[in-house]
Structures are given as C-alpha cells and as structure tokens.
C-alpha cells in the first residue's frame, strides 16, 4: 500500500498552535488541497470557483467583513468519546463542551443555513468520536449527494462493527477515514489511547477495507495514522506492516503534542533536536509578497458544535467562546457579526486591542492565525 510521507515538524508549538497544526494537516495538507479548476465545467463547479476566488481575495486583503461563503465546514457529530487520551480536552476531562450528539433535526437545521454547493469539504469530527452517533452515515450521505468531500477521524474502538455497517460507511460517499492508531502493540497503543483495544481497532479497520474492496470502490481513502511519541517510535516498521496487512495506507505523523512538563517523557527522540522556527506577524512586518494565513479558519471555515454553537476555530473547547448558534441565527449574521469581525481584526492588526470577551485568539502564540507566506 502507499505510504504517506512523514510530516516534518516545523515549529515547537504551544497546545493551541499544535492542535491547529494537526487539524490543518489532517484536513488539507495531507490530502493536498485542490485549487480551483482552470475551466469550471459545470454550474456547481463554476459557483465554487467564483466563491473560492472571492475568498482568496478576501484573505489576501485580510478583509474583516466577508462576501464569500465558507469552503470548509467542521461539524461535530458527538462531543463525547469512549477513550481517555490524556492530552485531549475530551479524553482528559477538561473540555467545557457538554457531552451531546447531533440530532437529525438539528443537523437539517444547520445544513439548511449553508449554500452546500459552495462547500469544498465537510469534516465530521472535532473533539469527539463520530461513530458514537448512529446517524453519522445519513449525515455523510447528505453531503456526498451534493458532491462535497467528507472525512472523519475515528478510533474504531467503541465496539465491533459488522459487514452491514462497514458497507454502509464506505458506500456513503465518504472521501477519507482517518483511524488513530498510535502503535503496533497493545502496550504502546494504550499508553496514549487509554481504554482502547488495538485488536478490535485492527479488526474494524480491516472490515472497512474489505467492504471497500468487496463493493469495488475507489474511495474512501483509509489511513492508519500513527502519532509518533517516545513509547511507540520503535514500532514504526511494525505499524507500517500492520497497515499493509489491513489493506490501508500508513501515515506517520510526528506532530505529537503534550504539555511542556511532559515533553521529556513523551517526545520521540527522532524529533527532539530539530530546530525551532518563529512565526512572523502579518502586520508590522514588511508587506512585500503575499500575506498568507497559517490557519485561515476565521475566513474559510465554520466550526459547529453538536448543539449548533458556532466556534471561531477548531481549537476551541469552551462553550463561552461560541460566537452564535445556527439553530437560531443565520450563517451570515454569525460570520459577519461583531464577534467574528473583531477576531479577524485582532489577528491581522498588531495594534488592535483584545477582543474584550472570552476568546482563544489571545492565547495563540503570536496570533498564529496569520503568518507571513514562505
């Protein structure tokens, strides 16, 4: 099977920026984000092309009020998880989001707020385990019917899934399934994925791959994703072999994050001596060249919790930092509301005062949302 290249560590980041880095890689860089087609062949593609072009211009100009529609939706099917990963807000028990599931009624209300044809991708995961929501296949199918790329990140350790479930998932139109498997033995795997069962995970992942082959499908891409740390770095070759045996692709990701006080214990020796690189601010630096964003979520992405709350970015796990709720408010009133405009202004204007409300941007190193293009 194809082995995806190891993702090189570029910066040593705080919790906020590391989560942003991981999720940005998962959603876009791993896939290799597709640019707009040179000659849009159909109505939907033409509309997406024009929307992307408007969005790119707004990002380049660091626009505060937006005319474009979001191209990425991160929609949380469930804020609960069956694992107790220690450095995850959900698994670690310090998330401020209530444990709940996205109901079909709320899903439809939220989906109706979007011009779905303009979405490039929908990520049906954030802080919880998507497979805890039994309606997940329906949600995937909805977006697939609108020709929107979908993906999920799962642990596959909740229960044993049968052939019928596996076939329903792979036939739903989903584009990518990322399976978090940080090791090749139960001992190394459960060191971080506390409460997980590696044998079950491998069986379930093989079941998905077999269902895909049985139905003769090209998609979804199924990834055995291994976050590299001190307790599993000796098992990379074994994990690569397991991925091949399961019929899936292997992804080695060395962007594992843990608090500073745990780095000596958890950091893989392979990444300890890499040089650090500091970010550059968008404003206050020389303006030659195109100013790009490290994390463009304040512009191109809408993050929606299972209860309809809209969060400014995927890093947020505190309900008081929500900027609106799509069950009762329109998308435009939230994206162009005072709270979101204030945050965009804050991360692009070094002289701007703090947002004046509970927010995450002030905690981001050097306002990570905007950096100078390399």
C-alpha positions, 0 to 999 in steps of 0.5 A: 500500500502507499505510504504517506510521507512523514510530516516534518515538524516545523515549529515547537508549538504551544497546545493551541498552535499544535492542535491547529497544526494537526487539524490543518494537516489532517484536513488539507495538507495531507490530502493536498488541497485542490485549487480551483479548476482552470475551466469550471465545467459545470454550474456547481463547479463554476459557483465554487470557483467564483466563491473560492476566488472571492475568498482568496481575495478576501484573505489576501486583503485580510478583509474583516467583513466577508462576501464569500461563503465558507469552503470548509465546514467542521461539524461535530457529530458527538462531543463525547468519546469512549477513550481517555487520551490524556492530552485531549480536552475530551479524553482528559476531562477538561473540555467545557463542551457538554457531552451531546450528539447531533440530532437529525433535526438539528443537523437539517437545521444547520445544513439548511443555513449553508449554500452546500454547493459552495462547500469544498469539504465537510469534516465530521469530527472535532473533539469527539468520536463520530461513530458514537452517533448512529446517524453519522452515515445519513449525515455523510450521505447528505453531503456526498449527494451534493458532491462535497468531500467528507472525512472523519477521524475515528478510533474504531474502538467503541465496539465491533462493527459488522459487514452491514455497517462497514458497507454502509460507511464506505458506500456513503460517499465518504472521501477519507477515514482517518483511524488513530492508531498510535502503535503496533502493540497493545502496550504502546497503543494504550499508553496514549489511547487509554481504554482502547483495544488495538485488536478490535481497532485492527479488526474494524479497520480491516472490515472497512477495507474489505467492504471497500474492496468487496463493493469495488470502490475507489474511495474512501481513502483509509489511513492508519495514522500513527502519532509518533511519541517516545513509547511507540517510535520503535514500532514504526516498521511494525505499524507500517506492516500492520497497515499493509496487512489491513489493506490501508495506507500508513501515515506517520505523523510526528506532530505529537503534542503534550504539555511542556512538563511532559515533553521529556517523557513523551517526545520521540527522540527522532524529533527532539533536536530539530530546530525551532522556527518563529512565526512572523506577524502579518502586520508590522512586518514588511508587506512585500509578497503575499500575506498568507494565513497559517490557519485561515479558519476565521475566513474559510471555515465554520466550526459547529458544535453538536448543539449548533454553537458556532466556534471561531476555530477548531481549537476551541473547547469552551462553550463561552467562546461560541460566537452564535448558534445556527439553530437560531441565527443565520450563517451570515449574521454569525460570520459577519457579526461583531464577534467574528469581525473583531477576531479577524481584526485582532489577528491581522492588526498588531495594534488592535486591542483584545477582543474584550470577551472570552476568546482563544485568539489571545492565547495563540502564540503570536496570533498564529492565525496569520503568518507571513507566506514562505 
